[in-house]
Amino acid sequence: MNTARRTLIKGAAALGALSAASTVAIAQPFLFSPTTELMPKGKKRRVVVLGGGWGGLSTARHLRDTAPELEVVLLEKNPLFWSCPLSNKWLVDVVDTAFLVHSYPAAAKRFGYTYVQTEITDIDRDKKRVHTAQGYVDYDWLVVSAGIRVSYEPWFGNDRQAIAYTNTHYSSAYVPSAEHLSLKQKIQAFKGGTIVMTLPPPPHRCPPSPYERACLMANHFQKHKIPAKIVILDPKPRIAPIGGGYRLAFDDLYDDIITHVPNAGVRELDPYNKVIKTAAGDFKFDDAIFMGHHQAADLVWKLGAVGKTADGKPTNWAAVHPEFYNMKDDPQVFVIGDSVGAVSPQFGHYPKSGHVANRMGHSVAGYIAQQSKGQPLTPRIIDNLCFMLVNTEPLEAISVKFEYKMGLEGHLVQTLTDDNDRRQALWQEDLLWYGTKIADMVGS
Ligand SMILES: Cc1cc2nc3c(=O)[nH]c(=O)nc-3n(C[C@H](O)[C@H](O)[C@H](O)COP(=O)(O)OP(=O)(O)OC[C@H]3O[C@@H](n4cnc5c(N)ncnc54)[C@H](O)[C@@H]3O)c2cc1C
């Protein structure tokens, strides 16, 4: 059996587990019921972390060091940690499944917190209580790092059938789920024709990653002599970030495969007859990857943390303190990671990246420790770093770095530096970056 096939099968098993219910859990009562107390509180005050992704894992892990006096409970619906960072490389077999998948129980045991695999269904802030499919859990501090939800409503309104059809046939694999496996199977089975890929309007999860995906798919089609065209329908006027590096990669390496169409916001989609109408023209397609609009995760809406515009409409993202990430009316409830809304009039949102979510989790572990000890909070400035692979023979990446400081006007200021010069050294740095982050979050 060849490596690609082996990887695909290992991926199938891991991702099958992601979509199936599993009994992996720690500290659960014998009988589960949404109305039972899942974990009665002991003497220690408790931090409950919702979501075991890049932000949640980092929070839980660092709390054990910063606040050993507190009990830490991580609630997560998936039985395995699945990393979206590096998943584009996995789609075309540059890395294998073992790179992306890690064990929650092993991480919890290693760092000394409790992981419970369960679907979180609601949050009652008055009672300081989280409801799950298996019972409720009370908290003293709450950290919500639940990622994003992908919304197709702006295209289809309430047409549930079109939404379900689009989700099933053209899903984007932008959240940790079995969608990654269907996308991998789609790419590997593709025999030729036109694939369109829509980008969500900003802000969205990991802005440079859709272009990376296009490069790696083009590279795969080239290598396997598949007569494919990839049309990137981008609502933005230009490629960003790392626009120069991507432009060079598209022109030098994939000129006959990739077409980037700017200002191509989606106006109408007929998923059944495979036609998409955009502000830059109409396109027919043989297959597609449709990235719907990104919004804060459902749990943030249930928490009541979604901000409002001046005219009272939802901003679709959490309104939190720009440096401490707590809800404005509750210093002990934090929202971190991709769900966070605009934090600065200069740059709007922090980049929605694993790096940022991880740094926020680390910071919040420090803030909770300070609150627990009755100390004033010391702001911790974060940064961001992303490497994007654009070629596989040789393995060459480009990168973007974001730095922040508190400006004289009293709001955060961002400096963004693109590294457009694709080279192997950046791929090596990517692997090093990823290994360090994974060790920080799961310890392996
Ligand atoms: C293709 C791709 C490539 C990327 N590449 C990079 C990269 O190279 N570098 C980088 O820094 N970032 C990258 N990212 C972005 C990164 O994945 C996200 O920014 C990061 O995962 C955000 O962390 P989070 O904790 O906010 O959300 P997530 O990591 O998505 O974690 C949210 C968790 O909450 C859980 N959850 C949600 N709702 C519930 C519920 N009701 N009950 C129980 N559990 C729930 C989910 O299962 C999930 O595990 C990439 C993303 C994609 C899609």
The ligand as a Gaussian input file, in Angstrom:
#p B3LYP/6-31G(d) Opt

LIG

0 1
 C       -6.925000      25.353000       6.644000
 C       -6.477000      26.138000       7.829000
 C       -5.146000      26.429000       8.020000
 C       -4.718000      27.180000       9.108000
 N       -3.396000      27.431000       9.259000
 C       -2.975000      28.140000      10.328000
 C       -1.583000      28.372000      10.522000
 O       -0.741000      27.945000       9.737000
 N       -1.212000      29.092000      11.614000
 C       -2.110000      29.564000      12.520000
 O       -1.694000      30.186000      13.503000
 N       -3.438000      29.355000      12.356000
 C       -3.895000      28.658000      11.301000
 N       -5.249000      28.406000      11.150000
 C       -6.223000      29.057000      12.054000
 C       -6.480000      28.258000      13.360000
 O       -6.918000      26.969000      13.081000
 C       -7.529000      28.961000      14.205000
 O       -7.270000      30.331000      14.231000
 C       -7.531000      28.406000      15.634000
 O       -7.888000      27.047000      15.595000
 C       -8.479000      29.198000      16.530000
 O       -8.488000      28.653000      17.813000
 P       -9.844000      28.643000      18.683000
 O       -9.479000      28.053000      19.992000
 O      -10.478000      29.973000      18.606000
 O      -10.811000      27.664000      17.870000
 P      -10.648000      26.114000      17.531000
 O       -9.212000      25.735000      17.469000
 O      -11.502000      25.849000      16.332000
 O      -11.270000      25.376000      18.782000
 C      -12.645000      25.466000      19.093000
 C      -13.022000      24.172000      19.799000
 O      -14.300000      24.336000      20.432000
 C      -15.027000      23.149000      20.279000
 N      -16.451000      23.458000      20.407000
 C      -17.126000      24.426000      19.744000
 N      -18.429000      24.408000      20.113000
 C      -18.559000      23.402000      21.026000
 C      -19.677000      22.889000      21.760000
 N      -20.917000      23.394000      21.634000
 N      -19.454000      21.851000      22.598000
 C      -18.208000      21.322000      22.752000
 N      -17.135000      21.768000      22.067000
 C      -17.301000      22.803000      21.222000
 C      -14.641000      22.672000      18.872000
 O      -14.894000      21.283000      18.704000
 C      -13.155000      23.006000      18.822000
 O      -12.346000      21.928000      19.244000
 C       -5.676000      27.633000      10.059000
 C       -7.035000      27.333000       9.889000
 C       -7.431000      26.578000       8.800000
 C       -8.885000      26.234000       8.636000

